[in-house]
């Protein structure tokens, strides 16, 4: 009886770590899905894209980016001179571009930085699919 009592006391200490070790040796778990960027997240939300459109209409289109034959860049084509990544666009919108009419808005939109990302989401949603430089070099 005393031997059974000692066995019961030591069983959890010796067997449980062994079991947990074996469980850890199973098939590797698949990596968690990649997190969405702010722009990708807002592109999935029609309300956020609509807010980006309203910001574009009130802050961009009414001043520079809707004027025909103007020096302001067409934001809905594939030719981007000052940067094309989401982070570069964020910098352009918040800081502006020196020696151009593109002023920096900072975080002066009603919802601050979130509205900047919504604006970029709207632009991305309405851009054509552009070939990358690597794509054009192979053609």
Secondary structure per residue as TSV (DSSP state, phi and psi in degrees):
chain	resnum	aa	ss	phi	psi
A	1	X	-	360.0	-39.1
A	2	X	H	-66.1	-35.0
A	3	X	H	-65.7	-40.0
A	4	X	H	-65.1	-38.8
A	5	X	H	-64.8	-43.8
A	6	X	H	-64.8	-39.0
A	7	X	H	-61.2	-44.9
A	8	X	H	-64.3	-34.4
A	9	X	H	-70.0	-39.1
A	10	X	H	-88.2	-16.1
A	11	X	H	-56.8	-53.1
A	12	X	H	-62.1	-33.2
A	13	X	H	-71.7	-32.7
A	14	X	H	-99.4	-38.8
A	15	X	H	-84.6	-41.2
A	16	X	H	-61.0	-45.6
A	17	X	H	-60.3	-35.7
A	18	X	H	-63.5	-44.3
A	19	X	H	-63.4	-44.6
A	20	X	H	-64.0	-36.2
A	21	X	H	-64.1	-40.8
A	22	X	H	-68.2	-38.7
A	23	X	H	-62.3	-39.3
A	24	X	H	-67.7	-15.6
A	25	X	T	-90.6	5.7
A	26	X	S	-70.6	-166.5
A	27	X	S	-58.9	140.6
A	28	X	-	-65.3	140.6
A	29	X	-	-74.5	144.7
A	30	X	-	-68.3	148.5
A	31	X	-	-67.0	150.6
A	32	X	-	-65.4	152.0
A	33	X	-	-61.1	149.8
A	34	X	-	-63.9	137.6
A	35	X	-	-68.7	147.2
A	36	X	-	-78.7	146.2
A	37	X	-	-75.1	168.4
A	38	X	H	-59.0	-41.8
A	39	X	H	-65.4	-45.7
A	40	X	H	-61.4	-40.0
A	41	X	H	-61.8	-48.5
A	42	X	H	-69.2	-29.1
A	43	X	H	-65.0	-24.7
A	44	X	T	-79.6	-10.1
A	45	X	-	-111.5	106.1
A	46	X	H	-58.1	-32.0
A	47	X	H	-67.0	-40.4
A	48	X	H	-66.4	-41.1
A	49	X	H	-65.3	-39.4
A	50	X	H	-63.6	-39.2
A	51	X	H	-64.8	-41.6
A	52	X	H	-59.7	-39.3
A	53	X	H	-64.3	-41.9
A	54	X	H	-64.3	-40.1
A	55	X	H	-65.0	-42.5
A	56	X	I	-60.6	-46.8
A	57	X	I	-62.6	-40.1
A	58	X	I	-85.9	-23.6
A	59	X	I	-115.0	-24.6
A	60	X	I	-115.6	-54.9
A	61	X	I	-67.6	-36.3
A	62	X	I	-75.0	-10.2
A	63	X	I	-114.3	-54.6
A	64	X	I	-127.9	-45.1
A	65	X	I	-83.5	5.0
A	66	X	T	-113.9	-5.1
A	67	X	S	-77.1	126.9
A	68	X	T	-69.4	147.4
A	69	X	T	52.0	39.4
A	70	X	-	-106.7	162.1
A	71	X	S	-75.4	-12.1
A	72	X	S	-68.6	142.3
A	73	X	-	-66.5	143.7
A	74	X	-	-79.2	117.2
A	75	X	T	-83.3	-1.9
A	76	X	T	-118.7	36.0
A	77	X	S	-128.2	-167.7
A	78	X	S	-105.5	6.5
A	79	X	-	-107.6	102.8
A	80	X	-	-116.1	120.7
A	81	X	S	-88.6	-39.8
A	82	X	S	-99.5	5.7
A	83	X	-	136.5	149.6
A	84	X	-	-133.5	-9.3
A	85	X	S	-75.6	161.3
A	86	X	H	-58.2	-41.1
A	87	X	H	-66.4	-39.4
A	88	X	H	-65.7	-42.0
A	89	X	H	-62.4	-41.0
A	90	X	H	-58.3	-45.4
A	91	X	H	-62.5	-41.5
A	92	X	H	-63.6	-44.9
A	93	X	H	-66.5	-41.8
A	94	X	H	-81.8	-35.5
A	95	X	H	-104.2	-19.1
A	96	X	B	82.7	-176.2
A	97	X	-	-127.5	121.4
A	98	X	T	-58.2	144.8
A	99	X	T	61.8	25.3
A	100	X	S	-133.1	176.3
A	101	X	S	-80.7	-4.1
A	102	X	-	-74.9	103.5
A	103	X	B	-86.4	155.7
A	104	X	-	-84.7	131.6
A	105	X	-	-88.5	-9.8
A	106	X	T	58.4	-138.4
A	107	X	T	-113.7	39.9
A	108	X	-	-84.1	4.2
A	109	X	S	-73.7	157.3
A	110	X	T	-52.6	-40.2
A	111	X	T	-106.3	27.0
A	112	X	T	56.1	-133.5
A	113	X	H	-60.5	-33.6
A	114	X	H	-60.2	-37.7
A	115	X	H	-69.1	-31.4
A	116	X	H	-62.6	-45.2
A	117	X	H	-66.2	-35.8
A	118	X	H	-64.9	-39.9
A	119	X	H	-61.1	-45.6
A	120	X	H	-64.6	-38.1
A	121	X	H	-61.0	-41.8
A	122	X	H	-62.4	-45.8
A	123	X	H	-60.8	-46.8
A	124	X	H	-61.3	-39.6
A	125	X	H	-63.5	-25.9
A	126	X	T	-109.4	7.0
A	127	X	S	-84.5	148.8
A	128	X	-	-71.6	161.9
A	129	X	-	-72.4	116.4
A	130	X	-	-101.0	139.4
A	131	X	-	-71.3	141.1
A	132	X	-	-77.9	167.4
A	133	X	H	-60.4	-38.3
A	134	X	H	-63.9	-38.1
A	135	X	H	-63.7	-44.5
A	136	X	H	-70.9	-27.5
A	137	X	H	-72.7	-26.4
A	138	X	H	-85.1	-10.1
A	139	X	-	-93.8	360.0
